[in-house]
């Protein structure tokens, strides 16, 4: 017989008093996620060694200069491409607009280091582009000018071509929500579309623009594969060299802290410059947006402006990889190539499953038993996505190394047996580094899905006699299945593409598709790397499809 439940029994205060043990586990998870950051800070607090002093006096100024210049160039290029394309598809009507507004998301499926590998192959001296030009003109190398792709501006261009969708997504949503009255008033005063964009729409969309550029810059500062292939010395390459080249954990941690300081400075600078200004409309009573119909050369310019980022960031490199894979792909037979794919799929699947499980537990704990402490724990768990993979790798190996050494010393002293390294350099450490890096992605997707569910659903189930666990399992969990699946797909794809953390933390006998691509491309064997690269790109299309569906549903 069902027991009658009063509304007081499901009130927030009642839920807080009866929070079960699993709800408190979110605090433990947050502490574990914060452990790598704390380990980096503690390790960096030690006295600088000879390696760090050598770096500080020789290459550190170059790393600072290159990282700052790289961030500036990516901000300009990704911000311009993302904002302009978002404005055009949101406010203008032209042929192919509905296709381009989706196609502009495709570069998200292309890791930046793959773009770098493809374009260096295409544009280098011995590449097909310059070879075709020499055959066509009869000129020899040195008789003509060609841009140097292996340079800092070249690396920044590679990153901007795949990172502009962050700006595009956020700015497009911001433009669609702006007051039509303001835009029409600007045009009534004689301003054309360009001036309305620069003086009205773009300033109002500044929070979205800043958020998109901040995401792009954090990915830029975290990148390793692209800058390493282009020979550009940045903080991430310095961390890798200090860890593997100099075997100095302290120097790697101190460089990691310097990189974290750069990320924090970027975020703080934008917050300070924004000040207390408001960027929202004072009323929601305005007519829907009416796109401006473009004709003639204006239409052609709009199509070119929207198609160019997609073609350069996805269509061209993906086509080149497909051609290389079909004509001269990886020479390994299936028995040797299959382990790379299996390792990538297995690690990505395990990480995605654990991330969704942990994110679900934390999100439902904060929803059913809200408290400031639990909310803060969820925010701490989300810090990992703002940390570069190299920093997380260094931070993850420090506590694991301390644990392994302490256990080994105790076993030697007590039983005369050496346990060796049980966690360091194992799949456990690698999955943990992935979770620290990408848990925020899963948590954000799950929380956004739960935010759309009415609390009255659980209250109604409780009135009908269900326990809190049964109410979640039978009512909210089926309704949130789409958000959970989206979270799993996003984490799965991000794990497949992750390179810096994999290179530093992975066991010596475990290679993934990303590592295989890096090793072959480092030896200038892109044709062989194209097989693994194309597989990563195909998997990367999954979140693009999910984003497209969500974007269509929100329009």
C-alpha positions as CSV (number, residue, x, y, z in Angstrom):
1,X,0.0,0.0,0.0
2,X,1.5,3.4,-1.0
3,X,2.3,5.7,1.8
4,X,1.1,9.3,1.5
5,X,3.9,11.8,1.3
6,X,3.4,15.4,2.3
7,X,5.0,18.2,0.4
8,X,7.1,19.1,3.4
9,X,8.8,15.8,3.2
10,X,10.2,16.7,-0.2
11,X,11.1,20.3,0.6
12,X,14.7,21.4,0.1
13,X,15.3,21.6,3.8
14,X,14.1,18.1,4.3
15,X,16.3,16.8,1.4
16,X,19.3,18.5,2.9
17,X,18.8,16.9,6.3
18,X,18.6,13.4,4.8
19,X,21.4,13.6,2.2
20,X,22.6,10.0,1.7
21,X,26.2,8.9,1.5
22,X,26.3,9.0,-2.3
23,X,25.3,12.7,-2.3
24,X,28.4,13.5,-0.1
25,X,30.6,11.6,-2.6
26,X,30.5,14.6,-4.8
27,X,32.8,16.3,-2.3
28,X,35.2,13.4,-2.5
29,X,35.2,13.6,-6.3
30,X,35.8,17.3,-6.3
31,X,38.8,16.8,-4.0
32,X,40.2,14.1,-6.3
33,X,39.8,16.3,-9.3
34,X,41.5,19.2,-7.5
35,X,44.4,16.9,-6.4
36,X,46.5,17.3,-9.7
37,X,46.2,21.1,-9.5
38,X,47.2,21.1,-5.8
39,X,50.1,18.7,-6.6
40,X,51.4,21.0,-9.3
41,X,51.2,24.0,-6.9
42,X,53.0,22.1,-4.1
43,X,55.7,20.8,-6.4
44,X,56.2,24.2,-8.0
45,X,56.7,25.7,-4.5
46,X,60.0,23.9,-4.2
47,X,63.4,25.7,-4.8
48,X,64.0,26.1,-8.5
49,X,66.6,23.6,-9.7
50,X,69.3,23.9,-12.3
51,X,67.0,22.9,-15.1
52,X,64.4,25.6,-14.4
53,X,67.1,28.2,-13.9
54,X,68.6,27.2,-17.3
55,X,65.1,27.5,-18.9
56,X,64.4,30.8,-17.2
57,X,67.6,32.4,-18.6
58,X,67.5,30.9,-22.1
59,X,64.1,29.9,-23.5
60,X,61.5,31.2,-21.0
61,X,61.3,34.7,-22.6
62,X,60.8,33.1,-26.0
63,X,58.0,30.8,-24.6
64,X,56.3,33.8,-23.0
65,X,56.5,35.9,-26.2
66,X,55.4,33.0,-28.5
67,X,52.5,32.1,-26.2
68,X,51.3,35.7,-26.0
69,X,51.6,36.3,-29.7
70,X,49.9,33.0,-30.5
71,X,47.0,33.9,-28.2
72,X,46.7,37.3,-29.8
73,X,46.6,36.0,-33.4
74,X,44.1,33.2,-32.6
75,X,41.9,35.7,-30.8
76,X,41.9,38.0,-33.8
77,X,41.4,35.3,-36.4
78,X,39.0,33.0,-34.6
79,X,37.0,35.9,-33.2
80,X,36.6,37.6,-36.6
81,X,35.7,34.4,-38.4
82,X,33.3,33.2,-35.8
83,X,31.5,36.6,-35.2
84,X,31.2,37.6,-38.8
85,X,29.8,34.2,-39.9
86,X,27.4,34.1,-36.9
87,X,26.1,37.6,-37.8
88,X,25.6,36.7,-41.4
89,X,23.7,33.4,-40.8
90,X,21.6,34.9,-38.0
91,X,20.6,38.2,-39.7
92,X,20.8,37.7,-43.4
93,X,19.0,35.5,-46.0
94,X,21.1,34.2,-48.9
95,X,21.3,31.0,-50.9
96,X,22.9,28.1,-48.9
97,X,22.4,29.8,-45.6
98,X,20.7,26.8,-43.9
99,X,23.4,24.5,-45.1
100,X,26.3,26.8,-44.1
101,X,25.0,27.5,-40.6
102,X,25.4,23.8,-39.9
103,X,28.6,23.3,-42.0
104,X,30.3,26.0,-40.0
105,X,30.4,23.6,-37.1
106,X,32.3,20.9,-39.0
107,X,35.9,22.1,-38.0
108,X,35.1,21.0,-34.5
109,X,35.6,17.5,-35.7
110,X,39.1,18.3,-36.9
111,X,41.9,18.3,-34.2
112,X,44.2,21.3,-34.7
113,X,47.3,19.1,-35.0
114,X,45.7,17.2,-37.9
115,X,45.2,20.5,-39.7
116,X,48.8,21.3,-39.1
117,X,50.0,18.0,-40.4
118,X,47.9,18.3,-43.6
119,X,48.8,21.9,-44.4
120,X,52.5,21.4,-43.9
121,X,52.3,18.5,-46.3
122,X,50.3,20.5,-48.8
123,X,52.3,23.8,-48.7
124,X,55.9,22.7,-47.9
125,X,58.6,23.0,-50.5
126,X,58.2,19.4,-51.5
127,X,54.4,19.5,-51.1
128,X,51.9,19.1,-54.0
129,X,51.0,22.8,-54.0
130,X,54.5,24.2,-54.6
131,X,55.4,21.3,-56.9
132,X,52.4,22.0,-59.1
133,X,53.3,25.7,-59.2
134,X,56.9,24.9,-60.2
135,X,55.7,22.5,-62.9
136,X,53.2,25.1,-64.2
137,X,55.5,28.1,-64.3
138,X,58.9,26.4,-64.9
139,X,60.4,28.3,-61.9
140,X,62.8,26.7,-59.5
141,X,62.7,26.9,-55.7
142,X,64.1,30.3,-54.7
143,X,62.9,32.1,-57.8
144,X,59.4,32.8,-56.2
145,X,58.0,33.8,-52.9
146,X,55.9,31.4,-50.9
147,X,54.6,31.8,-47.3
148,X,56.4,29.9,-44.6
149,X,53.8,27.6,-43.2
150,X,56.1,26.2,-40.4
151,X,56.0,29.4,-38.4
152,X,54.2,31.0,-35.5
153,X,51.6,32.7,-37.7
154,X,51.1,29.4,-39.5
155,X,50.5,27.5,-36.3
156,X,48.1,30.3,-35.1
157,X,46.1,29.9,-38.4
158,X,45.8,26.2,-37.9
159,X,44.4,26.6,-34.4
160,X,42.1,29.5,-35.4
161,X,40.6,27.4,-38.3
162,X,39.3,24.7,-35.9
163,X,38.6,26.9,-32.8
164,X,36.4,29.6,-34.4
165,X,33.2,27.4,-34.0
166,X,33.4,28.2,-30.2
167,X,32.9,31.9,-31.1
168,X,30.4,31.1,-33.8
169,X,28.1,29.1,-31.6
170,X,27.9,31.6,-28.8
171,X,27.7,34.7,-31.0
172,X,25.0,33.2,-33.2
173,X,22.8,32.6,-30.1
174,X,23.5,36.1,-28.9
175,X,22.6,37.7,-32.2
176,X,19.4,35.8,-32.4
177,X,18.4,37.0,-28.9
178,X,19.1,40.7,-29.5
179,X,16.4,43.3,-29.8
180,X,15.2,43.8,-33.4
181,X,14.2,47.3,-32.4
182,X,17.9,48.3,-31.8
183,X,19.0,46.9,-35.1
184,X,16.2,48.5,-37.1
185,X,16.8,51.8,-35.3
186,X,20.5,51.7,-36.4
187,X,19.5,51.0,-40.0
188,X,16.8,53.8,-39.9
189,X,19.6,56.2,-38.9
190,X,21.4,55.4,-42.2
191,X,23.8,52.7,-41.0
192,X,24.3,49.7,-43.3
193,X,24.8,46.1,-42.2
194,X,28.6,46.5,-41.6
195,X,28.2,49.6,-39.3
196,X,25.2,48.0,-37.5
197,X,27.3,44.9,-36.9
198,X,30.3,46.9,-35.6
199,X,28.5,49.6,-33.5
200,X,25.4,47.8,-32.3
201,X,25.2,44.1,-32.6
202,X,28.9,43.2,-31.7
203,X,29.1,45.4,-28.6
204,X,25.8,43.8,-27.3
205,X,27.2,40.4,-28.0
206,X,30.5,41.1,-26.2
207,X,29.9,38.5,-23.3
208,X,29.3,35.8,-25.9
209,X,32.3,36.9,-28.0
210,X,34.5,37.0,-24.9
211,X,33.4,33.6,-23.7
212,X,34.0,32.1,-27.2
213,X,37.4,33.7,-27.5
214,X,38.3,32.6,-23.9
215,X,37.5,28.9,-24.8
216,X,39.6,29.2,-28.0
217,X,42.5,30.8,-26.1
218,X,42.5,28.1,-23.4
219,X,42.7,25.5,-26.2
220,X,45.5,27.4,-27.8
221,X,47.6,27.6,-24.7
222,X,46.9,23.9,-24.1
223,X,47.9,22.8,-27.6
224,X,51.0,20.6,-28.0
225,X,50.8,18.7,-31.3
226,X,50.4,21.7,-33.6
227,X,53.1,24.0,-32.0
228,X,55.5,21.0,-31.7
229,X,55.1,20.1,-35.3
230,X,55.6,23.7,-36.4
231,X,58.7,24.1,-34.3
232,X,57.1,26.9,-32.1
233,X,58.4,26.9,-28.6
234,X,55.5,27.5,-26.1
235,X,54.7,26.6,-22.5
236,X,53.3,23.2,-23.5
237,X,56.4,22.2,-25.5
238,X,58.6,23.5,-22.6
239,X,56.7,21.4,-20.1
240,X,57.1,18.3,-22.3
241,X,60.8,18.9,-22.7
242,X,61.4,19.5,-19.0
243,X,59.6,16.3,-18.1
244,X,61.1,14.0,-20.8
245,X,64.1,15.8,-22.0
246,X,65.5,17.0,-18.7
247,X,63.7,14.5,-16.4
248,X,62.9,17.4,-14.0
249,X,59.5,17.1,-12.4
250,X,59.9,20.4,-10.5
251,X,60.8,22.4,-13.6
252,X,57.8,20.9,-15.4
253,X,55.5,21.9,-12.5
254,X,56.9,25.4,-12.3
255,X,56.3,25.9,-16.0
256,X,52.8,24.5,-15.5
257,X,52.1,27.1,-12.8
258,X,53.3,29.8,-15.1
259,X,50.9,28.5,-17.8
260,X,48.0,28.4,-15.3
261,X,48.8,32.0,-14.4
262,X,48.5,33.0,-18.1
263,X,45.1,31.3,-18.3
264,X,43.9,33.0,-15.1
265,X,45.2,36.4,-16.4
266,X,43.3,36.1,-19.6
267,X,40.0,35.4,-17.8
268,X,40.5,38.1,-15.2
269,X,41.4,40.7,-17.8
270,X,38.2,40.2,-19.7
271,X,36.2,40.3,-16.5
272,X,37.9,43.6,-15.4
273,X,37.5,45.3,-18.7
274,X,33.8,44.4,-18.9
275,X,33.2,46.1,-15.5
276,X,29.6,46.6,-14.5
277,X,28.2,47.3,-17.9
278,X,25.1,45.4,-19.0
279,X,24.6,43.8,-22.4
280,X,21.0,42.6,-22.3
281,X,17.8,44.2,-23.7
282,X,15.6,46.1,-21.2
283,X,12.5,44.4,-22.5
284,X,11.5,41.2,-24.2
285,X,8.6,42.8,-26.0
286,X,10.0,43.1,-29.5
287,X,9.1,41.4,-32.8
288,X,11.1,38.4,-34.1
289,X,14.2,38.9,-36.1
290,X,13.5,39.4,-39.9
291,X,16.6,38.4,-41.9
292,X,17.8,40.9,-44.5
293,X,17.7,39.4,-48.0
294,X,21.0,39.7,-49.9
295,X,21.4,39.8,-53.6
296,X,24.2,40.2,-56.2
297,X,27.7,40.8,-55.0
298,X,26.5,41.1,-51.3
299,X,25.1,37.6,-51.5
300,X,28.3,36.2,-53.1
301,X,30.4,38.0,-50.4
302,X,28.3,36.5,-47.6
303,X,28.5,33.0,-49.1
304,X,32.3,33.3,-49.4
305,X,32.7,34.7,-45.9
306,X,30.8,31.7,-44.4
307,X,32.1,29.0,-46.7
308,X,35.8,29.9,-46.4
309,X,36.3,29.0,-42.7
310,X,34.5,25.7,-43.2
311,X,36.5,24.8,-46.4
312,X,39.9,25.7,-44.9
313,X,39.1,24.2,-41.5
314,X,37.4,21.0,-42.5
315,X,36.7,20.3,-46.1
316,X,40.2,20.7,-47.5
317,X,42.1,18.8,-44.8
318,X,39.5,16.1,-44.5
319,X,39.6,15.6,-48.3
320,X,43.4,15.4,-48.3
321,X,43.3,12.8,-45.5
322,X,40.7,10.7,-47.3
323,X,42.8,10.8,-50.5
324,X,46.0,9.9,-48.7
325,X,44.3,7.1,-46.8
326,X,42.9,5.7,-50.0
327,X,46.1,5.9,-52.0
328,X,48.9,5.3,-49.5
329,X,47.5,4.8,-46.0
330,X,49.0,3.0,-43.0
331,X,51.1,0.1,-44.2
332,X,50.4,-1.9,-41.0
333,X,48.2,-4.9,-41.5
334,X,45.0,-5.2,-39.6
335,X,46.6,-7.3,-36.8
336,X,49.0,-4.4,-36.0
337,X,46.8,-1.4,-36.7
338,X,43.8,-2.8,-34.8
339,X,45.4,-2.4,-31.3
340,X,45.8,1.3,-31.8
341,X,42.1,1.7,-32.6
342,X,41.1,-0.7,-29.8
343,X,43.2,1.2,-27.2
344,X,41.6,4.5,-28.3
345,X,38.1,3.2,-28.3
346,X,38.6,1.4,-25.0
347,X,40.1,4.4,-23.2
348,X,37.5,6.7,-24.6
349,X,34.6,4.4,-23.7
350,X,35.9,3.8,-20.1
351,X,36.4,7.6,-19.6
352,X,33.0,8.5,-21.1
353,X,31.2,5.9,-19.0
354,X,32.9,7.0,-15.8
355,X,32.5,10.7,-16.6
356,X,28.8,10.3,-17.2
357,X,28.4,8.2,-14.0
358,X,30.3,10.7,-11.8
359,X,28.7,13.8,-13.5
360,X,25.2,12.3,-13.0
361,X,25.9,11.6,-9.3
362,X,27.2,15.1,-8.7
363,X,24.4,16.8,-10.7
364,X,21.7,14.9,-9.0
365,X,23.3,15.3,-5.6
366,X,23.3,19.1,-6.1
367,X,19.7,19.0,-7.4
368,X,18.1,16.8,-4.7
369,X,20.2,17.9,-1.8
370,X,21.3,21.5,-2.6
371,X,23.9,23.2,-0.4
372,X,26.6,25.9,-1.0
373,X,29.3,23.3,-0.3
374,X,28.0,20.8,-2.9
375,X,27.6,23.6,-5.4
376,X,31.1,24.7,-4.8
377,X,32.3,21.1,-5.2
378,X,30.7,20.9,-8.6
379,X,32.4,24.1,-9.7
380,X,35.8,22.8,-8.5
381,X,35.3,19.6,-10.5
382,X,34.8,21.8,-13.5
383,X,38.2,23.4,-13.3
384,X,39.9,20.6,-15.2
385,X,38.7,21.8,-18.6
386,X,40.4,25.1,-18.1
387,X,43.7,23.3,-17.5
388,X,46.0,22.2,-20.3
389,X,46.4,18.5,-20.8
390,X,50.1,18.8,-20.1
391,X,49.5,20.5,-16.7
392,X,46.9,17.8,-15.7
393,X,49.4,15.1,-16.8
394,X,52.1,16.5,-14.5
395,X,49.7,17.0,-11.7
396,X,48.3,13.5,-12.0
397,X,51.7,11.8,-12.0
398,X,52.9,13.6,-8.9
399,X,50.4,12.1,-6.4
400,X,50.5,8.7,-8.1
401,X,54.3,8.7,-7.9
402,X,54.3,9.7,-4.2
403,X,51.8,6.9,-3.4
404,X,53.8,4.3,-5.4
405,X,57.1,5.2,-3.8
406,X,55.6,5.3,-0.3
407,X,54.0,1.9,-0.8
408,X,57.1,0.4,-2.3
409,X,59.3,1.7,0.6
410,X,56.8,0.3,3.2
411,X,56.7,-3.1,1.5
412,X,60.4,-3.2,1.3
413,X,60.9,-2.3,4.9
414,X,58.1,-4.7,6.2
415,X,58.2,-7.7,3.9
416,X,61.3,-7.2,1.8
417,X,59.2,-7.1,-1.4
418,X,59.2,-4.4,-4.0
419,X,55.8,-3.5,-5.4
420,X,57.2,-1.2,-8.2
421,X,54.9,1.3,-9.8
422,X,51.3,0.2,-9.4
423,X,49.6,3.4,-10.6
424,X,52.1,5.6,-12.2
425,X,52.4,5.1,-16.0
426,X,49.3,2.8,-16.0
427,X,45.9,2.9,-17.7
428,X,44.4,3.9,-14.3
429,X,46.5,7.1,-14.2
430,X,45.7,7.9,-17.9
431,X,41.9,7.5,-17.3
432,X,42.2,9.6,-14.2
433,X,44.0,12.4,-16.2
434,X,41.2,12.2,-18.8
435,X,38.5,12.5,-16.2
436,X,40.2,15.5,-14.6
437,X,40.4,17.1,-18.1
438,X,36.9,16.3,-19.4
439,X,34.6,15.8,-16.4
440,X,33.5,19.5,-16.8
441,X,32.2,18.7,-20.3
442,X,30.0,15.8,-18.9
443,X,28.9,17.8,-15.9
444,X,27.8,20.8,-18.0
445,X,25.8,18.6,-20.3
446,X,24.1,16.7,-17.5
447,X,23.3,19.9,-15.5
448,X,21.8,21.6,-18.5
449,X,19.6,18.6,-19.2
450,X,18.4,18.4,-15.6
451,X,17.7,22.2,-15.6
452,X,15.0,21.6,-18.1
453,X,13.2,19.1,-15.9
454,X,10.5,20.4,-13.5
455,X,11.1,19.6,-9.8
456,X,7.4,18.8,-9.6
457,X,8.1,15.5,-11.4
458,X,10.0,14.1,-8.4
459,X,7.5,15.6,-5.9
460,X,4.7,13.9,-7.7
461,X,6.5,10.6,-7.7
462,X,7.2,11.0,-3.9
463,X,3.5,11.7,-3.3
464,X,2.7,8.4,-5.1
465,X,5.0,6.6,-2.6
466,X,8.3,6.4,-4.5
467,X,11.5,6.7,-2.6
468,X,13.9,9.5,-3.8
469,X,16.0,6.9,-5.6
470,X,13.0,5.4,-7.3
471,X,11.8,8.8,-8.4
472,X,15.1,9.6,-10.0
473,X,15.4,6.2,-11.6
474,X,11.9,5.9,-12.9
475,X,11.1,9.5,-13.7
476,X,14.1,11.8,-14.2
477,X,16.6,9.4,-15.5
478,X,14.5,8.4,-18.6
479,X,13.8,12.1,-19.3
480,X,17.5,13.0,-19.0
481,X,18.7,10.2,-21.2
482,X,19.4,12.6,-24.1
483,X,21.6,14.8,-21.9
484,X,23.5,11.8,-20.6
485,X,24.1,10.5,-24.1
486,X,25.3,13.9,-25.3
487,X,27.7,14.0,-22.3
488,X,29.0,10.6,-23.2
489,X,29.5,11.5,-26.9
490,X,31.3,14.7,-26.1
491,X,33.7,13.1,-23.6
492,X,34.3,10.1,-25.9
493,X,35.4,12.3,-28.8
494,X,37.5,14.7,-26.7
495,X,39.3,11.7,-25.2
496,X,40.0,10.3,-28.7
497,X,41.6,13.5,-29.7
498,X,43.6,14.3,-26.5
499,X,47.4,14.2,-27.2
500,X,49.5,16.0,-24.5
501,X,48.1,14.1,-21.5
502,X,48.3,10.8,-23.4
503,X,51.9,11.3,-24.4
504,X,53.0,12.1,-20.8
505,X,50.9,9.7,-18.7
506,X,50.4,6.6,-21.0
507,X,52.1,3.3,-20.3
508,X,55.1,2.6,-22.5
509,X,53.4,-0.3,-24.2
510,X,50.1,1.5,-24.9
511,X,49.7,3.6,-28.1
512,X,46.5,5.2,-29.2
513,X,45.4,6.6,-32.6
514,X,46.5,10.1,-31.5
515,X,49.9,8.8,-30.5
516,X,50.3,6.9,-33.7
517,X,49.4,10.0,-35.7
518,X,51.9,12.1,-33.7
519,X,54.7,9.5,-34.1
520,X,54.2,9.2,-37.9
521,X,53.7,12.9,-38.5
522,X,56.9,13.7,-36.5
523,X,58.8,11.5,-39.0
524,X,57.1,13.3,-41.9
525,X,55.1,10.2,-42.7
526,X,51.7,11.8,-43.0
527,X,50.5,9.4,-45.7
528,X,50.7,6.6,-43.3
529,X,49.2,8.7,-40.5
530,X,46.2,9.5,-42.6
531,X,44.4,6.2,-41.8
532,X,44.3,6.9,-38.1
533,X,43.7,10.6,-38.6
534,X,40.6,9.9,-40.8
535,X,39.2,7.6,-38.1
536,X,39.5,10.3,-35.5
537,X,37.9,12.9,-37.8
538,X,34.9,10.5,-38.5
539,X,34.4,10.0,-34.7
540,X,34.7,13.7,-34.2
541,X,31.6,14.2,-36.4
542,X,29.4,12.7,-33.6
543,X,29.4,15.8,-31.4
544,X,28.9,18.0,-34.5
545,X,25.7,16.0,-35.2
546,X,24.6,16.4,-31.6
547,X,25.3,20.2,-31.6
548,X,23.4,20.5,-34.9
549,X,20.4,18.8,-33.5
550,X,20.4,21.0,-30.4
551,X,20.9,24.1,-32.5
552,X,18.0,23.3,-34.7
553,X,15.8,22.5,-31.7
554,X,16.6,25.9,-30.1
555,X,15.8,28.0,-33.2
